[in-house]
Amino acid sequence: MLKLFWEFIVLILLFANIFGNHSKKEKHVSDWLGIARITFFILLTLAVIQFIVVFPAHIVWHIIWLLYLVAVYILMENTFRLKRETFGNPLQVFVVTTALVITLIIIIALF
């Protein structure tokens, strides 16, 4: 059940990233950024809860997973900032989208 929720959250993040970075108006970019922030904080909260639940076992894996999620969040925020201030960076949009797809693959394969 939790795995389906993780997958759903990452899919929302993926769509928010794609639609937000292809929006023409700054208001739409801000709306998609808000959706992406909320869903990403839900994803981080789930990761921290899972880390606490399985604390003694697999501690290194969960620390690496949390650091990866924080790095993806930083990239996503920077991409939305560039989109709001300038016309965006297509390479960075591709990197963030690829990182979110990798996140989805990891969740499907390992959780």
Buried (B, 14 or more C-beta within 10 A) or exposed (E): EEEEEBBEBBEBBBBBBBBBBEBEEEEEBBBBBEBBBBBBEBBBEBBEEBBEEEEEEEEEEBEEBBEBBEEBBEBBBEBBEBBBEEEBBEEBBEBBBEBBEEBBEBBEEEE
